[in-house]
Amino acid sequence: MRRPGDRRRWRHVESRNLEGRRLVRLPRHAAVDKDGRLWVATDQGDNWPRTGRADGLFALETAGAARGTPKLFFRVPIGAEMCGPCFTPDGETLFVSVQHPGADGAEAMIGFGRASTFNDPVTRWPDFEDGMPPRPSVMVITKDGGGKIG
């Protein structure tokens, strides 16, 4: 929502590789780590079948030869959205939110091809136990042995 007097304009930005294929589709949330890398979380909604990829979290260098090149860091389950990446000040812990796993586009998933329901979900993420429905979750990501993420 624009505030009165705010004259800034936002535009949709996509990252493409040399062949012109989209690398990051529908960025939604972003964070910057202590080294200046841009982390972008995506939300394609039920458009993910057009890319053939679930949403995720991408890290982009902001300087040097790799500037603007996204690297996939974390992929969410089909039908989910990656949200709210947030680093601790020391850069050693990353919090992310996975919203509505299995909710969008299950009908288009090869091998599933039907609506995801409570009794027959496209995924049982994060528990993967029979009888447990998919659940939104906040994930805490750390590096094995400690150290900065990324």
Number of C-alpha atoms within 10 A of each C-alpha: 4 8 7 6 6 8 8 7 6 6 5 7 10 12 16 15 11 6 6 8 11 13 16 25 21 20 21 14 15 17 16 16 21 15 11 12 17 17 23 25 28 23 23 24 17 17 17 22 19 9 14 12 15 21 29 24 26 21 22 19 17 15 11 7 8 10 11 16 17 20 15 16 14 14 18 20 23 25 26 30 27 28 22 18 20 18 20 12 10 11 16 17 17 20 15 19 19 22 20 17 25 26 21 21 21 23 15 17 16 10 9 13 12 15 17 19 14 13 10 13 20 27 23 19 21 16 12 11 11 9 12 15 21 24 17 16 14 15 13 12 14 15 12 7 5 9 12 16 17 14
